[in-house]
Amino acid sequence: MVNTVFLKIPSHPKFLSVVRVVTMKVCSLYSFEERLIEELKHAVDEACSNVIKYAYDSDHTKDIVIKYEFTKDRFIVVIEDKGKKSDLSMIKGRSLENVKPGGLGIHFIKKVFDIYKFDKRKRKGNRLVLIRNLESKDILEG
Amino acid sequence: MDIEITERGNSRILHISGEIDMYSSPILRDKIMSLIKKKIPIILIDLKEVSYMDSSGIATFVEGLKSLRAYNGRMRFYNMPREIMEIFRFARLDKIFEIYKSFEDAISK
């Protein structure tokens, strides 16, 4: 069983609220546990914020495409843009011990997703692949 | 996001409601920085009605705290929802910020 949902938004920060609502809604359709939904919502929001900030240099006229894919044991989010190639060193984040503004987003993403990688086959822009391996505790019964 | 600012002695209280994200955090930053410019000694942040905060919101508060420290100002949070507290803990910010349960606790310190 594979189920897929697509969302396309303009690269304007005001549409991040749409990303959060859709992420929550699709995850609750699959009965994800409440706290997990919160963390996934936060992580996808941070990933899209990074696209706006780094790939598009805060150009708000572009597009971001988000694909949510649900399989029996994995939740996969693919985020695509047509911006400049992301420099991993720019988004590796700061040490959590080194308190200063910025550099936290990547930590929130890696906290909940087991796999965080850029698809190197994409020539123009970026395709970020986020994978959560689902365990029984992640899904509410009934 | 909405912000209402009230006064209590030499303190200013920011009652924030809604979501603090990349879209709304620049507005929050402007409000905080305008108080810092006036060298307000204590800024209290009421988070009771905040339903979401991302890393840009956190960065705004960290920047504010650093600016406040330049003149020995204080930033105190209260009414912090559980979800936001978890984010602060994860980012190790619960050790950096002054966080109180209630307004009475925050104002009386």
gemmi code that builds the backbone of each chain (N, CA, C; Angstrom):
import gemmi

chains = {
    "A": [
        ("MET", (0.847, -1.201, 0.000), (0.000, 0.000, 0.000), (0.881, 1.250, 0.000)),
        ("VAL", (0.697, 2.101, -0.959), (1.397, 3.377, -0.971), (0.377, 4.486, -1.173)),
        ("ASN", (0.431, 5.475, -0.333), (-0.465, 6.619, -0.488), (0.367, 7.891, -0.544)),
        ("THR", (0.028, 8.742, -1.459), (0.842, 9.927, -1.683), (-0.029, 11.187, -1.723)),
        ("VAL", (0.485, 12.235, -1.114), (-0.186, 13.537, -1.141), (0.828, 14.564, -1.626)),
        ("PHE", (0.415, 15.428, -2.530), (1.298, 16.491, -3.016), (0.783, 17.853, -2.559)),
        ("LEU", (1.717, 18.731, -2.260), (1.373, 20.109, -1.915), (2.372, 21.026, -2.621)),
        ("LYS", (1.845, 22.045, -3.287), (2.720, 23.012, -3.953), (2.411, 24.391, -3.382)),
        ("ILE", (3.441, 25.061, -2.878), (3.217, 26.390, -2.288), (4.190, 27.410, -2.896)),
        ("PRO", (3.810, 28.675, -2.899), (4.782, 29.722, -3.259), (5.851, 29.810, -2.159)),
        ("SER", (7.022, 30.295, -2.529), (8.147, 30.324, -1.579), (8.074, 31.554, -0.663)),
        ("HIS", (6.870, 31.852, -0.219), (6.679, 32.984, 0.696), (6.425, 32.434, 2.103)),
        ("PRO", (7.078, 33.027, 3.129), (6.908, 32.484, 4.482), (5.466, 32.405, 4.966)),
        ("LYS", (4.572, 33.218, 4.391), (3.190, 33.149, 4.874), (2.521, 31.817, 4.544)),
        ("PHE", (3.079, 31.088, 3.581), (2.499, 29.796, 3.228), (3.030, 28.651, 4.087)),
        ("LEU", (3.968, 28.955, 4.986), (4.468, 27.898, 5.885), (3.347, 27.393, 6.793)),
        ("SER", (2.405, 28.270, 7.102), (1.274, 27.833, 7.940), (0.448, 26.779, 7.200)),
        ("VAL", (0.381, 26.894, 5.874), (-0.345, 25.891, 5.076), (0.383, 24.547, 5.158)),
        ("VAL", (1.713, 24.615, 5.073), (2.523, 23.387, 5.176), (2.257, 22.698, 6.517)),
        ("ARG", (2.194, 23.492, 7.565), (1.997, 22.907, 8.903), (0.618, 22.247, 9.010)),
        ("VAL", (-0.389, 22.951, 8.508), (-1.747, 22.403, 8.589), (-1.859, 21.105, 7.781)),
        ("VAL", (-1.320, 21.111, 6.574), (-1.420, 19.918, 5.722), (-0.617, 18.766, 6.338)),
        ("THR", (0.565, 19.072, 6.849), (1.384, 18.011, 7.466), (0.623, 17.368, 8.631)),
        ("MET", (0.044, 18.211, 9.460), (-0.724, 17.686, 10.599), (-1.888, 16.838, 10.136)),
        ("LYS", (-2.590, 17.354, 9.138), (-3.802, 16.678, 8.688), (-3.487, 15.309, 8.081)),
        ("VAL", (-2.488, 15.261, 7.210), (-2.209, 13.966, 6.568), (-1.663, 12.968, 7.592)),
        ("CYS", (-0.874, 13.460, 8.538), (-0.338, 12.545, 9.560), (-1.439, 12.029, 10.479)),
        ("SER", (-2.420, 12.873, 10.758), (-3.506, 12.394, 11.626), (-4.421, 11.425, 10.874)),
        ("LEU", (-4.499, 11.568, 9.541), (-5.281, 10.604, 8.759), (-4.697, 9.196, 8.885)),
        ("TYR", (-3.376, 9.147, 9.117), (-2.710, 7.851, 9.280), (-2.523, 7.482, 10.750)),
        ("SER", (-3.254, 8.216, 11.620), (-3.287, 7.910, 13.059), (-1.924, 7.983, 13.729)),
        ("PHE", (-1.083, 8.904, 13.281), (0.194, 9.073, 13.952), (-0.057, 9.599, 15.363)),
        ("GLU", (0.836, 9.255, 16.241), (0.746, 9.680, 17.637), (0.899, 11.208, 17.707)),
        ("GLU", (0.194, 11.817, 18.633), (0.063, 13.279, 18.683), (1.408, 14.017, 18.770)),
        ("ARG", (2.276, 13.541, 19.658), (3.570, 14.225, 19.818), (4.436, 14.071, 18.566)),
        ("LEU", (4.339, 12.907, 17.932), (5.079, 12.678, 16.683), (4.583, 13.648, 15.607)),
        ("ILE", (3.271, 13.851, 15.542), (2.716, 14.788, 14.556), (3.287, 16.185, 14.779)),
        ("GLU", (3.361, 16.612, 16.026), (3.917, 17.930, 16.354), (5.350, 18.056, 15.841)),
        ("GLU", (6.136, 17.016, 16.082), (7.547, 17.064, 15.682), (7.714, 17.009, 14.159)),
        ("LEU", (6.856, 16.226, 13.506), (6.925, 16.150, 12.040), (6.520, 17.487, 11.420)),
        ("LYS", (5.469, 18.070, 11.964), (5.007, 19.389, 11.488), (6.139, 20.410, 11.608)),
        ("HIS", (6.786, 20.408, 12.755), (7.880, 21.351, 12.997), (9.040, 21.104, 12.013)),
        ("ALA", (9.385, 19.837, 11.828), (10.523, 19.498, 10.971), (10.274, 19.894, 9.511)),
        ("VAL", (9.065, 19.609, 9.006), (8.772, 19.938, 7.601), (8.743, 21.456, 7.425)),
        ("ASP", (8.213, 22.161, 8.414), (8.220, 23.630, 8.400), (9.658, 24.150, 8.319)),
        ("GLU", (10.547, 23.598, 9.142), (11.939, 24.059, 9.155), (12.623, 23.768, 7.818)),
        ("ALA", (12.316, 22.607, 7.241), (12.927, 22.249, 5.956), (12.476, 23.214, 4.856)),
        ("CYS", (11.188, 23.575, 4.872), (10.685, 24.524, 3.862), (11.245, 25.928, 4.117)),
        ("SER", (11.400, 26.298, 5.376), (12.023, 27.593, 5.709), (13.439, 27.652, 5.141)),
        ("ASN", (14.163, 26.530, 5.248), (15.529, 26.482, 4.702), (15.532, 26.667, 3.189)),
        ("VAL", (14.523, 26.104, 2.523), (14.434, 26.280, 1.064), (14.298, 27.770, 0.735)),
        ("ILE", (13.383, 28.433, 1.452), (13.151, 29.867, 1.196), (14.428, 30.659, 1.467)),
        ("LYS", (15.064, 30.339, 2.579), (16.242, 31.107, 3.027), (17.476, 30.839, 2.161)),
        ("TYR", (17.770, 29.582, 1.933), (19.048, 29.239, 1.293), (18.915, 28.971, -0.206)),
        ("ALA", (17.979, 28.107, -0.593), (17.891, 27.755, -2.018), (17.378, 28.935, -2.840)),
        ("TYR", (16.417, 29.673, -2.285), (15.823, 30.792, -3.024), (16.296, 32.164, -2.548)),
        ("ASP", (17.235, 32.202, -1.598), (17.744, 33.496, -1.101), (16.609, 34.476, -0.780)),
        ("SER", (15.554, 33.962, -0.166), (14.388, 34.757, 0.235), (13.634, 35.388, -0.947)),
        ("ASP", (13.789, 34.801, -2.125), (12.956, 35.188, -3.272), (11.589, 34.518, -3.062)),
        ("HIS", (10.557, 35.311, -2.899), (9.245, 34.774, -2.544), (8.366, 34.455, -3.744)),
        ("THR", (8.939, 34.492, -4.939), (8.135, 34.296, -6.154), (8.292, 32.891, -6.747)),
        ("LYS", (9.004, 32.020, -6.063), (9.249, 30.674, -6.608), (8.266, 29.665, -6.018)),
        ("ASP", (8.499, 28.401, -6.342), (7.602, 27.347, -5.850), (8.360, 26.317, -5.014)),
        ("ILE", (7.637, 25.715, -4.110), (8.164, 24.568, -3.355), (7.129, 23.450, -3.478)),
        ("VAL", (7.592, 22.268, -3.815), (6.681, 21.121, -3.912), (7.022, 20.127, -2.799)),
        ("ILE", (5.998, 19.753, -2.075), (6.184, 18.815, -0.963), (5.375, 17.561, -1.255)),
        ("LYS", (6.032, 16.429, -1.165), (5.337, 15.151, -1.376), (5.368, 14.354, -0.077)),
        ("TYR", (4.204, 13.932, 0.345), (4.088, 13.074, 1.533), (3.770, 11.669, 1.045)),
        ("GLU", (4.575, 10.715, 1.458), (4.330, 9.343, 1.030), (4.260, 8.430, 2.253)),
        ("PHE", (3.208, 7.676, 2.299), (2.996, 6.772, 3.441), (3.076, 5.332, 2.957)),
        ("THR", (3.954, 4.562, 3.559), (3.977, 3.121, 3.303), (3.696, 2.423, 4.632)),
        ("LYS", (3.728, 1.127, 4.621), (3.390, 0.373, 5.828), (4.324, 0.740, 6.991)),
        ("ASP", (5.594, 0.912, 6.676), (6.541, 1.128, 7.770), (7.402, 2.391, 7.624)),
        ("ARG", (7.060, 3.232, 6.657), (7.849, 4.473, 6.517), (6.963, 5.660, 6.164)),
        ("PHE", (7.370, 6.799, 6.671), (6.743, 8.066, 6.272), (7.845, 8.869, 5.567)),
        ("ILE", (7.592, 9.202, 4.316), (8.623, 9.858, 3.504), (8.111, 11.234, 3.076)),
        ("VAL", (8.929, 12.249, 3.288), (8.609, 13.595, 2.813), (9.696, 14.007, 1.836)),
        ("VAL", (9.283, 14.416, 0.644), (10.244, 14.871, -0.366), (9.944, 16.344, -0.660)),
        ("ILE", (10.957, 17.174, -0.518), (10.763, 18.616, -0.714), (11.636, 19.058, -1.886)),
        ("GLU", (10.984, 19.591, -2.911), (11.715, 19.972, -4.122), (11.650, 21.468, -4.375)),
        ("ASP", (12.769, 22.007, -4.843), (12.795, 23.412, -5.248), (13.607, 23.527, -6.526)),
        ("LYS", (13.584, 24.739, -7.107), (14.373, 24.981, -8.319), (15.412, 26.052, -8.044)),
        ("GLY", (15.818, 26.170, -6.806), (16.784, 27.196, -6.414), (18.218, 26.723, -6.552)),
        ("LYS", (19.102, 27.502, -5.937), (20.524, 27.137, -6.041), (20.802, 25.907, -5.177)),
        ("LYS", (21.812, 25.165, -5.582), (22.159, 23.936, -4.871), (22.467, 24.251, -3.411)),
        ("SER", (21.869, 23.473, -2.528), (22.087, 23.717, -1.111), (23.487, 23.281, -0.710)),
        ("ASP", (24.095, 24.154, 0.052), (25.421, 23.875, 0.583), (25.212, 23.284, 1.979)),
        ("LEU", (25.526, 22.004, 2.106), (25.264, 21.333, 3.387), (25.963, 22.017, 4.561)),
        ("SER", (27.118, 22.630, 4.279), (27.842, 23.296, 5.381), (27.059, 24.513, 5.893)),
        ("MET", (26.235, 25.090, 4.992), (25.442, 26.259, 5.385), (24.268, 25.861, 6.276)),
        ("ILE", (23.810, 24.629, 6.117), (22.628, 24.230, 6.877), (22.925, 23.099, 7.852)),
        ("LYS", (24.196, 22.933, 8.196), (24.514, 21.839, 9.131), (24.106, 22.192, 10.558)),
        ("GLY", (23.878, 23.488, 10.808), (23.416, 23.888, 12.138), (24.555, 24.117, 13.102)),
        ("ARG", (24.212, 24.799, 14.168), (25.220, 25.057, 15.194), (25.168, 23.963, 16.250)),
        ("SER", (26.210, 23.922, 17.076), (26.168, 23.009, 18.209), (25.062, 23.471, 19.147)),
        ("LEU", (24.331, 22.529, 19.726), (23.254, 22.910, 20.643), (23.802, 23.619, 21.875)),
        ("GLU", (25.072, 23.336, 22.196), (25.675, 23.966, 23.377), (26.056, 25.422, 23.111)),
        ("ASN", (26.249, 25.745, 21.840), (26.696, 27.083, 21.464), (25.473, 27.963, 21.205)),
        ("VAL", (24.971, 28.601, 22.240), (23.710, 29.341, 22.118), (23.931, 30.666, 21.395)),
        ("LYS", (23.361, 30.763, 20.221), (23.385, 32.004, 19.440), (22.193, 31.959, 18.484)),
        ("PRO", (21.798, 33.107, 17.947), (20.627, 33.091, 17.053), (20.901, 32.240, 15.814)),
        ("GLY", (19.938, 31.430, 15.402), (20.049, 30.663, 14.165), (20.734, 29.315, 14.337)),
        ("GLY", (20.612, 28.491, 13.274), (21.320, 27.210, 13.248), (20.632, 26.066, 13.973)),
        ("LEU", (19.363, 26.248, 14.311), (18.658, 25.201, 15.056), (17.770, 24.323, 14.176)),
        ("GLY", (17.336, 24.868, 13.056), (16.340, 24.188, 12.221), (16.720, 22.755, 11.888)),
        ("ILE", (17.954, 22.560, 11.491), (18.405, 21.229, 11.086), (18.302, 20.217, 12.233)),
        ("HIS", (18.497, 20.682, 13.453), (18.382, 19.792, 14.618), (16.944, 19.305, 14.797)),
        ("PHE", (15.982, 20.206, 14.539), (14.582, 19.810, 14.676), (14.199, 18.801, 13.581)),
        ("ILE", (14.826, 18.918, 12.424), (14.548, 17.976, 11.338), (15.129, 16.594, 11.678)),
        ("LYS", (16.399, 16.607, 12.113), (17.076, 15.333, 12.379), (16.567, 14.653, 13.657)),
        ("LYS", (15.905, 15.432, 14.485), (15.353, 14.854, 15.718), (14.267, 13.814, 15.405)),
        ("VAL", (13.491, 14.065, 14.363), (12.330, 13.214, 14.113), (12.478, 12.335, 12.866)),
        ("PHE", (13.329, 12.759, 11.925), (13.511, 11.947, 10.721), (14.798, 11.125, 10.841)),
        ("ASP", (14.701, 9.855, 10.475), (15.862, 8.968, 10.563), (16.839, 9.215, 9.423)),
        ("ILE", (16.301, 9.598, 8.281), (17.166, 9.847, 7.112), (16.918, 11.254, 6.588)),
        ("TYR", (18.014, 11.958, 6.328), (17.980, 13.327, 5.798), (19.015, 13.367, 4.686)),
        ("LYS", (18.577, 13.445, 3.452), (19.576, 13.417, 2.374), (19.069, 14.194, 1.158)),
        ("PHE", (20.018, 14.708, 0.395), (19.672, 15.345, -0.870), (19.849, 14.324, -1.984)),
        ("ASP", (18.858, 14.261, -2.878), (18.929, 13.350, -4.008), (19.874, 13.959, -5.042)),
        ("LYS", (21.015, 13.319, -5.213), (22.046, 13.875, -6.110), (21.666, 13.765, -7.581)),
        ("ARG", (20.629, 12.958, -7.885), (20.229, 12.812, -9.294), (19.540, 14.059, -9.810)),
        ("LYS", (19.053, 14.889, -8.916), (18.357, 16.105, -9.362), (19.398, 17.122, -9.833)),
        ("ARG", (19.266, 17.517, -11.076), (20.293, 18.392, -11.660), (20.081, 19.849, -11.287)),
        ("LYS", (18.853, 20.325, -11.462), (18.574, 21.738, -11.183), (17.747, 21.835, -9.911)),
        ("GLY", (18.195, 22.623, -8.990), (17.477, 22.749, -7.723), (17.835, 21.634, -6.757)),
        ("ASN", (16.965, 21.436, -5.798), (17.231, 20.449, -4.743), (16.042, 19.528, -4.556)),
        ("ARG", (16.347, 18.302, -4.189), (15.306, 17.350, -3.774), (15.752, 16.759, -2.437)),
        ("LEU", (15.126, 17.267, -1.396), (15.459, 16.801, -0.047), (14.533, 15.642, 0.310)),
        ("VAL", (15.134, 14.550, 0.747), (14.351, 13.363, 1.111), (14.470, 13.136, 2.618)),
        ("LEU", (13.309, 13.111, 3.265), (13.254, 12.893, 4.718), (12.469, 11.607, 4.969)),
        ("ILE", (13.047, 10.714, 5.742), (12.367, 9.429, 5.992), (12.279, 9.153, 7.489)),
        ("ARG", (11.075, 8.837, 7.908), (10.836, 8.385, 9.274), (10.475, 6.904, 9.212)),
        ("ASN", (11.287, 6.075, 9.849), (10.943, 4.653, 9.952), (9.908, 4.507, 11.058)),
        ("LEU", (8.753, 3.997, 10.705), (7.650, 3.953, 11.669), (7.728, 2.716, 12.563)),
        ("GLU", (7.485, 2.956, 13.833), (7.416, 1.858, 14.804), (5.982, 1.796, 15.315)),
        ("SER", (5.675, 0.698, 15.979), (4.287, 0.532, 16.451), (3.869, 1.661, 17.401)),
        ("LYS", (4.815, 2.175, 18.181), (4.473, 3.257, 19.124), (4.121, 4.574, 18.418)),
        ("ASP", (4.479, 4.676, 17.147), (4.190, 5.908, 16.392), (2.735, 5.999, 15.940)),
        ("ILE", (2.063, 4.853, 15.932), (0.686, 4.808, 15.408), (-0.300, 4.527, 16.538)),
        ("LEU", (-1.356, 5.315, 16.573), (-2.386, 5.085, 17.581), (-3.229, 3.884, 17.191)),
        ("GLU", (-3.600, 3.106, 18.156), (-4.419, 1.932, 17.865), (-5.882, 2.325, 17.658)),
        ("GLY", (-6.599, 1.461, 16.974), (-8.041, 1.669, 16.784), (-8.259, 2.459, 15.572)),
    ],
    "B": [
        ("MET", (-0.023, 35.873, 14.163), (0.484, 36.212, 15.488), (0.056, 37.627, 15.861)),
        ("ASP", (-0.324, 37.797, 17.099), (-0.656, 39.117, 17.626), (0.194, 39.374, 18.865)),
        ("ILE", (0.547, 40.637, 19.069), (1.320, 41.005, 20.253), (0.660, 42.211, 20.909)),
        ("GLU", (0.393, 42.073, 22.190), (-0.127, 43.201, 22.967), (0.913, 43.526, 24.029)),
        ("ILE", (1.246, 44.805, 24.140), (2.266, 45.197, 25.118), (1.604, 45.988, 26.243)),
        ("THR", (1.838, 45.533, 27.479), (1.316, 46.267, 28.636), (2.493, 46.667, 29.543)),
        ("GLU", (2.209, 47.583, 30.467), (3.253, 48.087, 31.371), (2.975, 47.634, 32.794)),
        ("ARG", (4.040, 47.431, 33.543), (3.920, 47.178, 34.980), (5.205, 47.751, 35.595)),
        ("GLY", (5.099, 48.923, 36.180), (6.293, 49.588, 36.717), (7.286, 49.846, 35.611)),
        ("ASN", (8.529, 49.412, 35.837), (9.540, 49.610, 34.790), (9.644, 48.405, 33.849)),
        ("SER", (8.687, 47.500, 33.962), (8.678, 46.324, 33.078), (7.681, 46.512, 31.936)),
        ("ARG", (7.954, 45.797, 30.863), (6.982, 45.729, 29.765), (6.636, 44.261, 29.559)),
        ("ILE", (5.363, 44.026, 29.313), (4.897, 42.646, 29.166), (4.397, 42.438, 27.743)),
        ("LEU", (4.967, 41.447, 27.071), (4.521, 41.104, 25.716), (3.587, 39.900, 25.812)),
        ("HIS", (2.323, 40.125, 25.529), (1.362, 39.019, 25.490), (1.275, 38.586, 24.021)),
        ("ILE", (1.840, 37.427, 23.748), (1.899, 36.972, 22.345), (0.853, 35.881, 22.143)),
        ("SER", (0.173, 35.926, 20.999), (-0.766, 34.850, 20.678), (-0.575, 34.406, 19.235)),
        ("GLY", (-0.883, 33.139, 18.983), (-0.774, 32.608, 17.626), (0.530, 31.876, 17.386)),
        ("GLU", (0.963, 31.890, 16.134), (2.131, 31.109, 15.726), (3.326, 32.031, 15.451)),
        ("ILE", (4.476, 31.658, 16.010), (5.706, 32.422, 15.748), (6.535, 31.605, 14.766)),
        ("ASP", (6.625, 32.096, 13.552), (7.390, 31.374, 12.534), (8.184, 32.375, 11.693)),
        ("MET", (8.726, 31.882, 10.595), (9.572, 32.719, 9.742), (8.821, 33.949, 9.212)),
        ("TYR", (7.497, 33.816, 9.099), (6.681, 34.921, 8.601), (6.434, 35.974, 9.680)),
        ("SER", (6.151, 35.525, 10.885), (5.767, 36.464, 11.947), (6.931, 36.918, 12.829)),
        ("SER", (8.023, 36.172, 12.858), (9.107, 36.513, 13.798), (9.749, 37.894, 13.530)),
        ("PRO", (9.806, 38.381, 12.283), (10.351, 39.745, 12.105), (9.517, 40.816, 12.829)),
        ("ILE", (8.197, 40.585, 12.932), (7.338, 41.538, 13.661), (7.669, 41.480, 15.151)),
        ("LEU", (7.832, 40.270, 15.651), (8.205, 40.083, 17.059), (9.561, 40.737, 17.339)),
        ("ARG", (10.490, 40.540, 16.424), (11.833, 41.115, 16.583), (11.757, 42.642, 16.696)),
        ("ASP", (10.960, 43.248, 15.828), (10.809, 44.717, 15.849), (10.285, 45.197, 17.199)),
        ("LYS", (9.298, 44.480, 17.728), (8.702, 44.865, 19.020), (9.738, 44.763, 20.143)),
        ("ILE", (10.455, 43.652, 20.155), (11.450, 43.447, 21.224), (12.578, 44.478, 21.104)),
        ("MET", (13.036, 44.684, 19.884), (14.155, 45.605, 19.693), (13.767, 47.053, 20.013)),
        ("SER", (12.505, 47.388, 19.788), (12.080, 48.758, 20.124), (12.099, 48.959, 21.640)),
        ("LEU", (11.807, 47.926, 22.411), (11.888, 48.013, 23.872), (13.351, 48.061, 24.330)),
        ("ILE", (14.178, 47.287, 23.665), (15.611, 47.259, 24.015), (16.256, 48.617, 23.713)),
        ("LYS", (15.818, 49.230, 22.643), (16.334, 50.557, 22.280), (16.055, 51.569, 23.395)),
        ("LYS", (14.919, 51.371, 24.062), (14.550, 52.264, 25.180), (15.179, 51.799, 26.492)),
        ("LYS", (15.985, 50.756, 26.416), (16.646, 50.185, 27.597), (15.663, 49.825, 28.713)),
        ("ILE", (14.558, 49.206, 28.308), (13.590, 48.702, 29.298), (14.295, 47.637, 30.146)),
        ("PRO", (14.290, 47.754, 31.478), (15.081, 46.833, 32.310), (14.574, 45.386, 32.306)),
        ("ILE", (13.253, 45.217, 32.302), (12.716, 43.850, 32.349), (11.635, 43.687, 31.281)),
        ("ILE", (11.828, 42.690, 30.437), (10.813, 42.356, 29.430), (10.234, 40.998, 29.797)),
        ("LEU", (8.937, 40.985, 30.042), (8.258, 39.729, 30.374), (7.535, 39.219, 29.131)),
        ("ILE", (7.645, 37.931, 28.900), (7.034, 37.347, 27.706), (5.975, 36.337, 28.138)),
        ("ASP", (4.735, 36.642, 27.827), (3.618, 35.742, 28.138), (3.336, 34.864, 26.918)),
        ("LEU", (3.600, 33.561, 27.071), (3.460, 32.651, 25.926), (2.180, 31.803, 25.985)),
        ("LYS", (1.296, 32.151, 26.882), (0.111, 31.305, 27.104), (-0.657, 30.987, 25.821)),
        ("GLU", (-0.780, 31.968, 24.958), (-1.598, 31.783, 23.752), (-0.768, 31.456, 22.511)),
        ("VAL", (0.493, 31.089, 22.724), (1.338, 30.753, 21.571), (1.175, 29.268, 21.259)),
        ("SER", (0.767, 28.978, 20.046), (0.491, 27.584, 19.684), (1.642, 26.936, 18.930)),
        ("TYR", (2.600, 27.743, 18.480), (3.711, 27.176, 17.691), (4.886, 28.140, 17.692)),
        ("MET", (6.093, 27.584, 17.746), (7.291, 28.414, 17.615), (8.362, 27.635, 16.842)),
        ("ASP", (8.908, 28.234, 15.810), (9.965, 27.559, 15.049), (11.318, 28.161, 15.413)),
        ("SER", (12.354, 27.751, 14.684), (13.711, 28.179, 15.044), (13.908, 29.686, 14.838)),
        ("SER", (13.126, 30.295, 13.941), (13.276, 31.747, 13.749), (12.737, 32.504, 14.968)),
        ("GLY", (11.707, 31.952, 15.595), (11.184, 32.545, 16.829), (12.207, 32.430, 17.952)),
        ("ILE", (12.809, 31.261, 18.057), (13.837, 31.055, 19.085), (15.010, 32.011, 18.851)),
        ("ALA", (15.422, 32.117, 17.582), (16.548, 33.007, 17.249), (16.231, 34.449, 17.644)),
        ("THR", (14.980, 34.838, 17.468), (14.568, 36.196, 17.834), (14.748, 36.435, 19.331)),
        ("PHE", (14.338, 35.464, 20.137), (14.480, 35.618, 21.589), (15.950, 35.564, 22.019)),
        ("VAL", (16.736, 34.720, 21.376), (18.164, 34.636, 21.728), (18.849, 35.972, 21.405)),
        ("GLU", (18.525, 36.507, 20.255), (19.098, 37.800, 19.864), (18.679, 38.892, 20.861)),
        ("GLY", (17.394, 38.871, 21.230), (16.888, 39.846, 22.203), (17.603, 39.734, 23.538)),
        ("LEU", (17.787, 38.505, 23.991), (18.453, 38.288, 25.279), (19.889, 38.823, 25.245)),
        ("LYS", (20.580, 38.550, 24.159), (21.968, 39.024, 24.045), (22.027, 40.551, 24.065)),
        ("SER", (21.072, 41.183, 23.390), (21.041, 42.652, 23.364), (20.698, 43.210, 24.738)),
        ("LEU", (19.788, 42.556, 25.445), (19.401, 42.994, 26.791), (20.570, 42.928, 27.764)),
        ("ARG", (21.365, 41.884, 27.609), (22.483, 41.684, 28.538), (23.517, 42.802, 28.448)),
        ("ALA", (23.536, 43.482, 27.304), (24.499, 44.577, 27.114), (24.266, 45.690, 28.131)),
        ("TYR", (23.022, 45.817, 28.637), (22.762, 46.842, 29.658), (22.157, 46.217, 30.930)),
        ("ASN", (22.460, 44.932, 31.112), (21.960, 44.186, 32.283), (20.435, 44.102, 32.354)),
        ("GLY", (19.801, 44.140, 31.204), (18.347, 43.946, 31.160), (18.001, 42.477, 31.336)),
        ("ARG", (16.743, 42.209, 31.597), (16.301, 40.828, 31.829), (15.134, 40.481, 30.914)),
        ("MET", (15.112, 39.230, 30.499), (13.969, 38.726, 29.738), (13.413, 37.524, 30.503)),
        ("ARG", (12.144, 37.555, 30.817), (11.545, 36.476, 31.600), (10.307, 35.937, 30.899)),
        ("PHE", (10.261, 34.619, 30.775), (9.108, 33.964, 30.144), (8.175, 33.413, 31.207)),
        ("TYR", (6.904, 33.408, 30.919), (5.965, 32.702, 31.792), (4.801, 32.163, 30.972)),
        ("ASN", (4.005, 31.297, 31.632), (2.884, 30.628, 30.937), (3.353, 29.889, 29.690)),
        ("MET", (4.490, 29.212, 29.791), (5.018, 28.552, 28.594), (4.300, 27.213, 28.364)),
        ("PRO", (3.640, 27.025, 27.210), (2.962, 25.750, 26.929), (3.970, 24.589, 26.856)),
        ("ARG", (3.473, 23.393, 27.132), (4.347, 22.213, 27.166), (5.138, 22.025, 25.861)),
        ("GLU", (4.466, 22.200, 24.707), (5.141, 21.975, 23.419), (6.309, 22.946, 23.236)),
        ("ILE", (6.106, 24.189, 23.661), (7.164, 25.198, 23.512), (8.292, 24.895, 24.506)),
        ("MET", (7.919, 24.464, 25.706), (8.932, 24.112, 26.710), (9.815, 22.978, 26.196)),
        ("GLU", (9.212, 22.022, 25.517), (9.988, 20.899, 24.975), (10.991, 21.392, 23.936)),
        ("ILE", (10.575, 22.350, 23.139), (11.473, 22.915, 22.125), (12.638, 23.644, 22.819)),
        ("PHE", (12.326, 24.402, 23.849), (13.366, 25.126, 24.588), (14.345, 24.150, 25.238)),
        ("ARG", (13.805, 23.069, 25.793), (14.673, 22.072, 26.442), (15.593, 21.419, 25.414)),
        ("PHE", (15.002, 21.039, 24.296), (15.777, 20.380, 23.241), (16.916, 21.279, 22.772)),
        ("ALA", (16.637, 22.581, 22.664), (17.646, 23.545, 22.185), (18.541, 24.036, 23.327)),
        ("ARG", (18.405, 23.405, 24.502), (19.208, 23.760, 25.703), (18.956, 25.199, 26.157)),
        ("LEU", (17.816, 25.754, 25.801), (17.560, 27.158, 26.129), (16.889, 27.328, 27.492)),
        ("ASP", (16.418, 26.208, 28.045), (15.814, 26.296, 29.381), (16.856, 26.661, 30.434)),
        ("LYS", (18.143, 26.469, 30.100), (19.232, 26.833, 31.025), (19.662, 28.289, 30.834)),
        ("ILE", (19.318, 28.841, 29.710), (19.772, 30.194, 29.357), (18.717, 31.237, 29.731)),
        ("PHE", (17.456, 30.900, 29.454), (16.370, 31.858, 29.699), (15.793, 31.694, 31.103)),
        ("GLU", (15.239, 32.777, 31.610), (14.501, 32.721, 32.874), (13.061, 32.338, 32.544)),
        ("ILE", (12.644, 31.183, 33.036), (11.306, 30.683, 32.720), (10.527, 30.468, 34.023)),
        ("TYR", (9.368, 31.093, 34.103), (8.548, 31.008, 35.314), (7.176, 30.448, 34.972)),
        ("LYS", (6.564, 29.905, 36.002), (5.236, 29.307, 35.805), (4.191, 30.377, 35.527)),
        ("SER", (4.195, 31.400, 36.362), (3.104, 32.375, 36.285), (3.641, 33.799, 36.234)),
        ("PHE", (2.744, 34.715, 35.927), (3.106, 36.130, 35.914), (3.592, 36.579, 37.298)),
        ("GLU", (2.913, 36.123, 38.340), (3.283, 36.515, 39.708), (4.716, 36.091, 40.010)),
        ("ASP", (5.070, 34.867, 39.621), (6.444, 34.383, 39.839), (7.444, 35.242, 39.065)),
        ("ALA", (7.105, 35.534, 37.831), (8.045, 36.257, 36.962), (8.253, 37.701, 37.419)),
        ("ILE", (7.192, 38.339, 37.877), (7.291, 39.759, 38.235), (7.913, 39.945, 39.615)),
        ("SER", (7.789, 38.940, 40.477), (8.256, 39.115, 41.850), (9.721, 38.767, 42.038)),
        ("LYS", (10.371, 38.227, 41.025), (11.787, 37.837, 41.169), (12.702, 39.048, 41.103)),
    ],
}
model = gemmi.Model(1)
for chain_id, residues in chains.items():
    chain = gemmi.Chain(chain_id)
    for i, (resn, *xyz) in enumerate(residues, 1):
        res = gemmi.Residue()
        res.name, res.seqid = resn, gemmi.SeqId(i, " ")
        for name, pos in zip(("N", "CA", "C"), xyz):
            atom = gemmi.Atom()
            atom.name, atom.element = name, gemmi.Element(name[0])
            atom.pos, atom.b_iso = gemmi.Position(*pos), 0.0
            res.add_atom(atom)
        chain.add_residue(res)
    model.add_chain(chain)
structure = gemmi.Structure()
structure.add_model(model)
structure.setup_entities()
